[in-house]
């Protein structure tokens, strides 16, 4: 039961980070359309990259906890 709760919590964090990534991607698109602020575009791209890395890490953690849960609980 513990691994089910861990999987569920990580799953929620993954979904939240994925939604955040979509919003950050939108801000990158808007900053790219506004060409007179290159610093804003650079910061938005950095935030997008960090959010993408966190999302990928959470995807791996979610998959691992799901597999562990299935192994232990059948």
GICOR-V938040 format. One line per field, one symbol per residue. ss: DSSP state (H for helix, E for strand, C for the rest). burial: b if it has 9 or more other C-alpha atoms within 8 Angstrom, else e. A space follows every 50 residues. Layout:
BEGIN
ss = ???
burial = ???
END
This chain:
BEGIN
ss = CHHHHHHHHHHHHHHHHHHHHHHHHHHHHHHHHCCCCHHHHHHHHHHHHH HHHHHHHHHHHHHHHHHHHHHHHC
burial = eebbebbeebbebbeebbebbeebbebbeebeeeeeeeeebeebbebbee bbebbeebbebbeebbebbeeeee
END
